[in-house]
Amino acid sequence: MCGRIWRVLRVELSLFVLYLVPMVTNVGADKYAALSIYLCVVIGASLANSLLLHLSSKVRNIRNQLPMPIRSLGVSVLVLLVMILIILATFGSDKAYGEYVKLNGILEQGRVIIGGDESFAREYFMEQKDQHLKHARNFTLRRSWGLIGYPNAASVSWEDLISFRVQRMADLLEQEDVHDFLIEKDKCFMYNFFKSQAIPFVPIYGDFSDEVAATGALTSILRSSGNTKESMIFIKACHLTQGSDNGTLIVKMEADLLGRKNSRGFQEKLSAAKAWIKQKLRQKPSDPWRPWSKSMKKLLETVKAGIMIQKGFGGPSETAMAAMGLLPKPIEAKVEVLWGRAYLAFLHDYKVFAFRDCRFEKYESDFYGNIWHSSVPDAKEFKWLCKDEEDYLTPVFELAELVARKIGIEQLRVDIFIEPGRPTQPVVNEISLASGVLYRYHAPFMAQIWVGGHEKRGSKSFPSAKNSNLQFLIPLCAVFCSLIGVARAVAASILMTPLAYLRQRFASLSSSVLCRSVLSSSNWVMALASHIQERFFRKSQRKAR
């Protein structure tokens, strides 16, 4: 038993050592936690694997007593459960490994190598590249953003560029006390900037730095609301800009509650909103499980807590939106601006990319859309956004470009609300300097424009941060191997597996040492290692004779 545990565990520990290699130069407290979790997973999976193998002879009799249909059904159910576990582990709600997998440039390149279709993204890039690089030469880049420069690596992905920017912002904060990152990381600062630059945005009632002022203003706003129609306001924690921090609360008061402001229902909603404000003012901002998390932590530690109360964004009723095939909320376009020129817009709630030439690319919420990144390159559902009589996209792109010019930054994501029926009046919701949007096959081409603009201008380059691809891909693969090993042990111990059938059907195939080892081992790495070890043992015996 102990021997089997060690044979399995030594392979997993080897992978653990490989995991340590990229961590040597960049280890923090959060990484130690990740290492501990991973080591526990590895040891637990290995022990379970070995235990199941040890008990295989005892449960084989139970397996043989099962009718064949039940065995076959059991294998199918087991495979399905393992697949569900793997998908949940990768794209689960905790977003740990999911964020690293999603934001990993190597995986996007791998999709192309094994047959992914990037032709549409490449074609669009070739059409837009020259115009963007022309804008880059004449773009007025604010000095503090110019100090960031670009990484001097031979080739960089979009995610590498975001990580590099965050790293350089943290460096400049320490070296020159540059706080320009607050334009995104402090929503109160952001909206005051919008106001000073006459940039259209959803109006706000005010921003507050303490709980008493914020809750008092909230009470006053809700009590002064009219009684004829429902009221909706947004409460935003200015310092919690990451989606994972849940820094926005929608307070919706129905008309009947507004007509009875002393009712129990009104008071309960008001009390819940006040409790939310109290909690969020004490919450520390974080941006976990991203490739740039360590550098971002230095920036977020300097942001002061605050609360902003904002009017609800108007628009058609929920019934009217449903009739148009839309969700009952504002249409938000996340516009990527490079060197003062909009490149594309992402309609996040619909997984649709909108382009300058009025083409739309849609990604379905299925296996091929989420995993393989296959798309419909000429989606028709949103063609109404760029009709000649009602052109929504052009004003959206122009507003995003205005914001980027006002800030003086070469790359910026600008989130803009679109209201059906009012094509010329888009408004800004927020901006992002470190976007976590998955741009799929467009990302590497956008990275070329970002870097190409710096090269055209002769910007200064700097060493880039340690690439985080190996940092989480190695343990991710190791955990998957462990899961598969445990699943194989379960199937071999309890159910009639395809491997058992192969042993019976092709007895001669299993006569070689290697085939016998592969068929009987729960881990192909161990099979190969055992085969090599046995060959060396036989050679040593022959020499001894």
Salt bridges, closest charged atoms under 4 A:
ASP30 OD2 - LYS31 NZ 3.29
GLU99 OE2 - LYS102 NZ 3.78
GLU99 OE1 - ARG290 NE 2.78
GLU108 OE1 - ARG111 NH1 3.69
GLU108 OE2 - HIS373 ND1 3.04
GLU118 OE2 - ARG122 NH2 2.89
GLU123 OE2 - ARG359 NH1 3.36
GLU127 OE1 - ARG359 NH2 3.36
GLU174 OE2 - LYS298 NZ 3.75
GLU176 OE1 - ARG143 NH2 3.90
ASP177 OD1 - HIS179 ND1 3.45
ASP180 OD2 - ARG142 NE 2.87
GLU184 OE2 - LYS185 NZ 2.99
GLU211 OE1 - ARG282 NH1 3.39
GLU230 OE2 - LYS252 NZ 3.97
GLU254 OE1 - LYS269 NZ 3.22
ASP256 OD2 - ARG260 NH2 3.85
GLU268 OE2 - ARG264 NE 3.00
ASP287 OD1 - ARG290 NH1 3.87
GLU318 OE2 - LYS252 NZ 3.19
GLU332 OE1 - LYS334 NZ 3.82
ASP349 OD1 - LYS329 NZ 3.24
ASP349 OD1 - HIS348 ND1 3.85
ASP357 OD2 - ARG359 NE 2.78
GLU361 OE1 - HIS442 NE2 2.70
ASP378 OD2 - LYS380 NZ 3.03
ASP378 OD1 - LYS383 NZ 3.65
GLU381 OE2 - LYS362 NZ 3.23
GLU401 OE2 - ARG356 NH1 3.03
GLU410 OE1 - ARG165 NH2 3.62
GLU410 OE2 - HIS454 NE2 3.11
ASP415 OD2 - LYS334 NZ 3.22
ASP415 OD2 - ARG413 NH2 2.78
GLU419 OE1 - ARG422 NH1 3.48
GLU430 OE1 - LYS187 NZ 3.54
GLU534 OE2 - ARG538 NH2 3.45
